[in-house]
Amino acid sequence: MTDWTMQNTEHELSDLLGDFLRRRTDSAKDLARLIDCDPRTAEGFRAGRYWPGARHWRLIVRAFGRDVWSAVFEPEIDPVLARLTREQRQLEERLYEIQARRRAVEGPAQRVASVEDWSLDERRRDLFEERAP
């Protein structure tokens, strides 16, 4: 990850954290009391100007629980999870195509011997394809 990408991601996360903190606290002074910091530091977090260090992040999580974690990181995780799921599905489809070509090349004698190599889903697809008119 480049420095620019890291800085951009950190900025986006700071914005998400700031939005959350502004919704959950009335002022920088309220946040400062909750996480035991200077009000100027708390205002920086609420404004999304910078990301908290480990000490302040731990205190923010302690004060707001898993809600802050979800508000900040789930928008980042959801698209990544969707992309990885899509990539996995594409790879599984490609693997199935390669296995089908291999079975066609092996012929019927080899096919019987290698049935255990196939996954349950592959065997179901093969049964369906053989029965289809």
Sequence and secondary structure as in RCSB ss.txt:
>XXXX:A:sequence
MTDWTMQNTEHELSDLLGDFLRRRTDSAKDLARLIDCDPRTAEGFRAGRYWPGARHWRLIVRAFGRDVWSAVFEP
EIDPVLARLTREQRQLEERLYEIQARRRAVEGPAQRVASVEDWSLDERRRDLFEERAP
>XXXX:A:secstr
  HHHHHHHHHHHHHHHHHHHHHH SSHHHHHHHHT  HHHHHHHHHTSS   HHHHHHHHHHHTHHHHHHHHHH
HHHHHHHHHHHHHHHHHHHHHHHHHHHHHHHHHHHHHHTGGGS HHHHHHHHHHHH  
